[in-house]
Amino acid sequence: MVLFVVGVILIFIFTVMIIYTVRHYCFLWNRLFGKQRRDFQDLPGKYQPGISILVPMHNEEKVAANILSRLVEMDYLRERYEAIVINDHSTDRTGQIADGYASKYDFIKVVHRTEGKNRGKASALKVGTVFASHEIILVFDADYQPSKNCVQRLTAPFCDVAVGLVMGRVVPLNAPDSFLTRMLDLERSGGYQVDQQARYNLNFLPQYGGTVGGIRKNILKAIGGWDVTKFAEDTDVTYRVFLNGWKVTYVNIAECYEEVVHNWKERRGQLRRWAIGHNQCLFAYFWKTLTSPILKFAQKIDALLLLYVYVIPVLMVIGWLLGIYVYFFGAYWWWILFAALMFTLAYNNVGNFAVFCEVGTSVVLDRRGRVVWLLPFNLFNFFANMWVCAGAFFVTLFEGFKGVAKEEYILEWEKTKRVSGINALGAETIERKEAPRPQIIKEKAVEESKIVEKEVVEESQTIEEKVTEEPKFAALDSALAEAYRLMRERNYGDAVEVFKFAVQVAEDATATAMLEVELGKIYFILGEKKNAIQEFSEASKICADCGNEDLKREIEDMLNKLIPLSGKES
Amino acid sequence: MGTIRLHRSMWKMMASKFHFFLGIILSILIGILVVFYAIPYWWLQARVIEKLLNFAQVPHKLFTLAKPINLIEGIPLYYHPSGPTFQIPVYYQSVSPFAALVICPLLLIAAILIYRMSFIPLPVKVVFIILAFLTGVSFLYVAFISPIPPHPLYRVIIDWQFSGVIILVLIGVIFALTVFPLPGSFLAKSFWLVLTLIFSMIWNTVRISLVAATFYYFGSLPFLLMHYLMGVYIDFIYIVMFYSLSVSYLARRRTSEAGWE
């Protein structure tokens, strides 16, 4: 009887493993043979809506200057973005460094949180969101360094009004430091280059990782904002956005560089935090995902499998223990032993291998060679993951039963220790010990209830102010989003009308000229060359005093090409 | 600190559907060869093992329990032991319950101590805990259940010979699914596949000889551990190793960006 029960449990575990194996191979083949989605990536540079970049910091003096330097160097219209540093109860020089940048650059603002017991990344983001004045919010952790065009690329998908959440790619910049950093480099490669992109290709759920991503402010508000009671506020937001019917997109080409953890102690803490947070989301969203009327069947299955990823190590530990039991006490049940042996053999080699070959393929896609030699050593990483995740599962389960988790998690920062503070792109950084504070917003929150009330009031005020002060901006953004959507659908006739409306509401000469150029291009596509020339000429006149030399050159080039063509036609 | 190329992202590589198809055919061919030539292969392997055991000075006797003519006929016979195997004089260690009850807490204390040592990397700790657990369970089994291992040696040899040919099919499948679609020369991919198959055959032969010699020289207790640890986990590691070497070779041999988007 005992052997029978053990056999049934083992068969269940094997079945789950097989499902995950099939999933991984589907992702792999999709990445190898499937059509790769790269939606909106022809837009960067053309579509640049207003964005607020939130950078929560807690004792980040080693890395603060790096990310702020990167934000200064970004390829994005300076007047269209702001960076809000949330200095959350730092006891080191983080605040001074941020203030130094804020005093030099108008677009950098610093929120100092010095009072109140409510701490943590989600809490900091919640406060930062209140001060964000733009509709699109991007989030970067302090130890991340975005590439120059990362923000442009991350923002581009938001031209589709249905997109609620965007995630970019993370690349470790300190991979050669140690054995562990190399292992994590491989893991990140597989996770982003193959897994995330394949999920996006297949219209499943690419996961927002809490950094190198963005969300629409009104959607965030509609789904209830950042949840400070969860360790994995990123997974939480991902599922709430997805379950509410918004699109979650992944931009593989939006690279951001990260300093990965250097030692196993930090790694263990990081993994434990992710696992507990993810399992919290599992308990919170399992049923909602299963019964969602919005999601398609395949989307539900993948979303559920994604929710369960941190439970798999627990199943593997149980399977391993039962395997030992069968090994010692099931010797004369030849059929069970034979089946278990063959099945384990097959799964262990083909099933477990699925994850490894995802990493291998990602390394090839990354155009790297020798690093893949380290792949067999990832088995050690696998052992460590199994151990930590199994422990984290029981912690979540136990604390969930106790019902104390919510009160405990909101109080503290759980973060990895920064070690080197490598500057990814070698640019100079600014540090001032005693800098003036021209743009500092001091937050004097005392009690949690007051903070929440204040946030709600300020948030609504901010939105009201935005509506009253910048009505045309809002209309222009919406019009552009609609126009580009129509263009993607090849509905050029309607796109012309929307662009004409956008030209009327645009206030800035450069923006008007750019819109005229877009109109000209559509006319050209429609074969109406005279209209196209007319629009380009109009753009040329408007742009004459706008000071944008690149745009001027582009318009002149277009006119030079079009006018002879038009002559031949006539 | 070494150097690292930061900009990596690429949308797509031009995977070779034709090579993927050829790889599938190759793996089917390997499967057919295994079905029809498994029995002669087992006998060839048994003769090599015989030589290795002679070299290790392990007294043995090669015998067979049944003679299936191919693998398909061998599968039903599997339930009644079949194929070439060895008879080896072995001794069964007996462990007193008292000794087991002393050793197990010691192993537990050692595991806790090692787990608390911050300078030891976490994976090493986990591997030690797994080994300590297996050792403890083996001691308890021998002390309280039986000094005779749950699986007799002749049976283990037959199991491993059987899994040794199944793994050849799996290697073919793995390469067909994961290596052959990658851009690169078909000859190179086939070379790495053949190399992995040859290594697998050699490793399986050495492994069987090693476990038999362990039983003869060290007794039943180490045999229990050897049998468990040198099974499927090791297969997995060497397959990943050859996979990584082949992928690395294919990635580095690419001299131009042709075929890449």
Interface residues (C-beta under 8 A of the other chain):
Chain A: Y25 L28 W29 R31 L32 F33 Q36 R38 S147 R169 V171 L173 N174 A175 P176 D177 L180 S189 Q193 N252 I253 E255 Y257 W264 K265 R267 R268 I324 Y327 F328 F329 G330 A331 W334 W335 F338 L341 M342 T344 L345 A346 N348 N349 V350 N352 F353 F356 C357 G360 T361 V363 V364 L365 D366 R367 R368 G369 R370 V372 W373 L374 L375 P376 N378 L379 F380 N381 F383 A384 M386 W387 V388 I422 A424
Chain B: M1 G2 T3 I4 R5 L6 H7 R8 S9 M10 W11 K12 M13 A15 K17 F20 Y78 Y79 S118 P121 L122 P123 V124 V126 V127 I129 I130 L134 V137 Y141 I145 P150 H151 D159 S163 I166 I167 L170 I171 V173 I174 L177 T178 P181 L182 P183 Y228 V232 Y233 D235 F236 I237 I239 V240 M241 Y243 S244 L245 V247 S248 L250 A251 R252 R254 W260
